[in-house]
């Protein structure tokens, strides 16, 4: 069948909407009519070339939700009409990592960069003028219809609005989990969150949920600082130096217990600043991505070793999506997790490029395409 979707034809480039061919689902696959898709900085990293695209054209989008429209033959666990949220990282349920509850590290993720099917780098489900089109994370949520593996889909309660639920497919779990799982924030601790976008704002919420007595949000954009104060931050400042001093003032000069780096284009300098901001035995969690071709660093090695600090990477907030996405939506239902407040602007599919312009201008916590 035919569908409209936003693709990159070149890198660097801008997303443009074209008519695509979308395949029927095969065994282990479903075709989904999209309802909503978040605009994440990871999509933009592909457009700028910070992250490599496996094949061009490339259909973007990885944070999405929709309704199952067709189920592949012999595929169990899903039915037409099911409401689903996509996990941008697939979970096979069988590999070493899934067996240990570390679904975010599932071995299927090794094939994401091909933009093809996990098991076959020559097999695609989208085409443009008869030529294969890559799917971001095997999903391409910037399409009106998309065919995906069931390893990437999580069924959710149909009573929860899908344009809200879509946020749990990436941004919420990545930020919230960075605080709760990766930083292991404890009640009474002091936490610095550096960069308050679609990820950082959820790290603020996660730190507050975990019981931090002080959550210091850092962002140069006044709108984002104000938003952080409304979603759990106790302090909001423009730069990391001021946040570091506040952290020390609250801990008898020791420093924050944890810092979480969520800067949109993360550089080594950001990591070094955040690591310096934490106390002896403290944790610096790095969530943001930058140019994957660079290996620059600015790590205070003496502090890392002699102060026994911990530098921790965090992929999808160390989440297990099949468990954590429903759990986060239940927290939302109970009023404990704020999701409606995260959506700054809603866009049509044809406005996708404008949405990324707004992201660069600092106008959004999260922009969402509503189909």
Long-range contacts (C-beta under 8 A, 24 or more apart in sequence): 1-145, 3-143, 3-144, 3-145, 3-146, 4-143, 4-144, 4-349, 5-59, 5-126, 5-133, 5-140, 5-142, 5-143, 5-144, 5-146, 5-349, 6-59, 6-60, 6-61, 6-142, 6-143, 6-349, 6-352, 7-57, 7-58, 7-59, 7-60, 7-128, 7-133, 7-142, 8-46, 8-47, 8-53, 8-56, 8-57, 8-58, 8-60, 9-56, 9-57, 10-56, 11-46, 11-47, 11-48, 11-49, 11-53, 11-56, 11-58, 12-47, 12-48, 12-49, 13-47, 14-47, 14-353, 14-356, 15-43, 15-47, 15-60, 15-142, 15-352, 15-353, 15-356, 16-353, 17-349, 17-350, 17-352, 18-57, 18-128, 19-128, 20-59, 20-126, 20-127, 20-128, 20-133, 20-143, 21-126, 21-127, 21-128, 21-130, 22-125, 22-126, 22-143, 22-145, 22-146, 22-147, 23-125, 23-126, 23-127, 23-147, 24-70, 24-72, 24-147, 25-70, 25-71, 25-72, 25-75, 25-147, 26-72, 26-73, 27-72, 27-73, 27-74, 27-75, 28-72, 28-74, 28-75, 28-149, 28-150, 28-151, 29-72, 29-75, 29-125, 29-147, 29-148, 29-149, 29-150, 30-68, 30-69, 30-70, 30-71, 30-72, 30-75, 30-78, 30-84, 30-147, 30-148, 30-150, 30-153, 31-68, 31-69, 31-70, 31-145, 31-146, 31-147, 31-148, 32-66, 32-67, 32-68, 32-69, 32-84, 32-86, 32-145, 32-146, 32-147, 32-148, 32-153, 33-66, 33-67, 33-69, 33-144, 33-145, 33-371, 34-64, 34-65, 34-66, 34-141, 34-143, 34-144, 34-145, 34-146, 34-371, 35-65, 35-66, 35-67, 35-162, 35-163, 35-166, 35-370, 35-371, 36-64, 36-65, 36-66, 36-162, 36-163, 36-165, 36-166, 36-368, 36-369, 36-370, 36-371, 37-61, 37-63, 37-64, 37-65, 37-141, 37-142, 37-166, 37-368, 37-369, 37-371, 38-63, 38-64, 38-141, 38-166, 38-167, 38-169, 38-170, 38-171, 38-198, 38-366, 38-367, 38-368, 38-369, 39-347, 39-352, 39-355, 39-356, 39-359, 39-364, 39-366, 39-367, 39-368, 39-369, 40-170, 40-171, 40-198, 41-197, 41-198, 41-199, 41-264, 41-265, 41-288, 41-289, 41-359, 42-88, 42-170, 42-289, 43-136, 43-142, 43-356, 44-356, 44-359, 44-360, 45-265, 45-289, 46-136, 47-356, 49-291, 50-265, 50-289, 50-290, 50-291, 50-292, 51-289, 51-292, 52-113, 52-292, 53-115, 53-134, 54-113, 54-114, 54-115, 54-116, 54-121, 54-134, 55-114, 55-115, 55-116, 55-124, 55-132, 55-133, 55-134, 56-134, 57-128, 57-131, 57-133, 57-134, 58-115, 58-133, 58-134, 58-136, 59-126, 59-133, 59-134, 59-135, 59-136, 59-140, 59-142, 59-143, 59-146, 60-136, 60-140, 60-141, 60-142, 60-352, 61-136, 61-139, 61-140, 61-141, 61-142, 61-143, 61-369, 62-86, 62-88, 62-136, 62-137, 62-139, 62-140, 62-141, 62-169, 62-170, 63-88, 63-141, 63-166, 63-167, 63-169, 63-170, 63-171, 64-139, 64-141, 64-166, 64-169, 65-156, 65-162, 65-163, 65-165, 65-166, 65-169, 66-146, 66-162, 66-371, 67-162, 69-145, 75-150, 77-150, 77-155, 78-150, 78-153, 78-155, 82-155, 83-155, 83-156, 83-157, 83-158, 83-160, 83-162, 83-165, 84-153, 84-154, 84-155, 84-156, 85-153, 85-154, 85-156, 85-162, 85-165, 85-166, 85-168, 85-169, 85-325, 86-137, 86-139, 86-141, 86-148, 86-152, 86-153, 86-154, 86-169, 87-152, 87-153, 87-154, 87-169, 87-316, 87-321, 87-322, 87-325, 88-137, 88-139, 88-152, 88-169, 88-170, 88-316, 89-137, 89-152, 89-315, 89-316, 89-321, 90-118, 90-138, 90-149, 90-151, 90-152, 91-151, 91-320, 91-321, 91-322, 92-151, 93-151, 93-322, 101-320, 101-323, 102-318, 102-320, 103-319, 103-320, 103-321, 103-322, 104-315, 104-316, 104-317, 104-318, 104-319, 104-320, 104-321, 105-315, 106-151, 108-151, 111-138, 112-137, 112-138, 117-149, 118-149, 118-151, 141-166, 141-169, 142-349, 142-352, 142-369, 144-349, 144-371, 154-321, 154-322, 154-325, 154-326, 156-325, 156-326, 156-329, 157-326, 157-329, 157-333, 160-329, 160-332, 160-333, 163-343, 163-346, 163-368, 163-370, 164-332, 164-339, 164-340, 164-343, 165-329, 165-339, 166-368, 167-198, 167-339, 167-342, 167-343, 167-366, 167-368, 168-324, 168-325, 168-328, 168-329, 168-339, 169-321, 169-325, 170-316, 171-198, 171-199, 171-202, 171-342, 171-366, 172-202, 172-328, 172-337, 172-339, 172-342, 173-202, 173-316, 173-317, 173-319, 173-321, 173-324, 173-325, 173-328, 174-199, 174-202, 174-287, 174-314, 174-316, 174-317, 174-319, 175-199, 175-200, 175-201, 175-202, 175-203, 175-204, 175-205, 175-206, 175-262, 175-287, 175-317, 176-202, 176-203, 176-205, 176-206, 176-209, 176-317, 176-328, 176-337, 177-206, 177-314, 177-316, 177-317, 177-318, 177-319, 177-324, 178-203, 178-206, 178-260, 178-262, 178-285, 178-287, 178-314, 178-317, 178-318, 179-203, 179-204, 179-205, 179-206, 179-207, 179-209, 179-210, 179-212, 179-258, 179-260, 179-285, 179-317, 180-206, 180-209, 180-210, 180-317, 181-314, 181-317, 181-318, 181-319, 182-260, 182-283, 182-285, 182-287, 182-312, 182-313, 182-314, 182-317, 182-318, 183-207, 183-258, 183-260, 183-283, 183-285, 183-312, 184-258, 184-283, 185-210, 185-211, 185-212, 185-257, 185-258, 186-210, 186-211, 186-257, 187-211, 187-212, 187-213, 188-212, 188-213, 189-213, 189-214, 189-256, 189-257, 189-258, 190-214, 190-216, 190-247, 190-250, 190-251, 190-256, 190-257, 190-258, 191-215, 191-216, 191-256, 191-257, 191-258, 191-259, 191-260, 192-216, 192-218, 192-240, 192-243, 192-244, 192-247, 192-256, 192-258, 192-259, 192-260, 192-274, 192-277, 192-278, 193-217, 193-218, 193-228, 193-233, 193-259, 193-260, 193-262, 194-218, 194-240, 194-243, 194-259, 194-260, 194-261, 194-262, 194-263, 194-270, 194-273, 194-274, 195-219, 195-261, 195-262, 195-263, 195-264, 195-266, 195-270, 195-288, 196-221, 196-224, 196-225, 196-227, 196-228, 196-236, 196-262, 196-365, 197-224, 197-262, 197-264, 197-359, 197-364, 197-365, 197-366, 198-342, 198-364, 198-365, 198-366, 199-262, 199-287, 199-288, 200-228, 200-260, 200-262, 201-227, 201-228, 201-231, 201-342, 201-365, 201-366, 202-342, 203-260, 203-262, 203-287, 204-228, 204-231, 204-232, 204-233, 205-231, 205-232, 205-337, 205-338, 206-317, 207-232, 207-258, 207-260, 208-232, 208-233, 209-331, 209-336, 209-337, 212-257, 213-250, 214-246, 214-247, 214-250, 216-243, 216-246, 216-247, 216-256, 218-242, 218-243, 220-362, 221-362, 223-362, 223-363, 224-362, 224-365, 227-341, 227-365, 230-341, 231-338, 231-341, 240-270, 240-273, 240-274, 240-277, 241-273, 243-277, 244-273, 244-276, 244-277, 247-277, 247-278, 251-279, 254-279, 254-280, 255-279, 255-280, 255-282, 256-282, 257-282, 257-283, 258-282, 258-283, 258-284, 258-285, 259-283, 259-284, 259-285, 260-284, 260-285, 260-287, 260-314, 261-285, 261-286, 261-287, 261-288, 262-287, 262-288, 263-288, 264-288, 265-289, 265-290, 265-291, 266-290, 267-294, 267-296, 268-294, 268-296, 268-297, 268-298, 268-299, 269-298, 271-297, 271-298, 271-299, 271-311, 272-297, 272-298, 272-299, 272-300, 273-298, 275-299, 275-300, 275-303, 275-304, 275-309, 275-311, 276-300, 276-303, 278-309, 279-307, 280-307, 280-308, 280-309, 281-307, 281-308, 281-309, 281-310, 282-307, 282-309, 282-310, 283-309, 283-310, 283-311, 283-312, 284-309, 284-310, 284-311, 284-312, 285-312, 285-313, 285-314, 286-311, 286-312, 286-313, 286-314, 287-314, 287-317, 341-365, 342-366, 343-367, 343-368, 346-370
